[in-house]
Amino acid sequence: MMVTDEIEGKLGPIVKIMDLPEQPVAVVDFDGKELLFPFLTLFFKNIDRKNKELLVRLPEGLVDIYRNT
């Protein structure tokens, strides 16, 4: 499923979901790096199952952490 952020644009495909004790975490292939975010409906804006797309609104600055490493 392709992940797109409302502000940052297309991030990349989900490669796995880690079921951690605290919360599930999505791992996205972000320009060859692993971008992790809490896989919670709180961040979901739209799920398009037909086209396999997930629109999210991630916390401000989260994508920048991965972009600058």
N, C-alpha and C positions, 0 to 999 in steps of 0.2 A: 504494500500500500504506500503510495506517494504521500509525503507530508508537506503541506504548504502552510506557512505562517502568514497571518493577515498583514503583518508589518514587514517581515523580512523576505517574504516570497517563498519560492520553492526551496525546500531544505534537502530533500532526498528521500529514498525509500526506507521503510522500516525493515531492518534486517533480523531483528528478534525482539521479543518482549521478555524481560527478566522479571520473574515473580519473586520479588524481595519481600521479607517479612513486613516492612513498613508500608510498602506500596509497590505496584507494578511500575516498571521503568521501560520505556521504549528506547531502543538503540537504532539510530538513523545513520545511514551512510551519508555524511555531510562532506562532500569534496574529498573523499578518501579518509576522513577522520570519523570517529564515533562520536555522535552527538547524543547525549542522554537527556531525557526529560520524563517527569512523572506522567505515567499513562493514565490520567484521570479525566473524567468527563468534564471537570471544571474548565479544562483548557480546550475542549472540543467545540468547534463552531459549526461544523457540518461534516457528516460522513456520507460519502458517495460510494456506496458499495459496488454499484454497476461499473463505475470507472476506476475503482480502487484508489480513491483519493480521500485524504483526511485533512480538513482545514482546521488549524489550531490558532490560538492566541496565547503564545508562551509568555512567561514573565519577562518584563523589560530587562535587557542585558544578558539573558541566558544564551542567546545565539552568539553574541559578541565574545563570550568566554571561549567558545570553540573556534570562532573565526580568528582570534588573536593568538592561538597557540600553534 
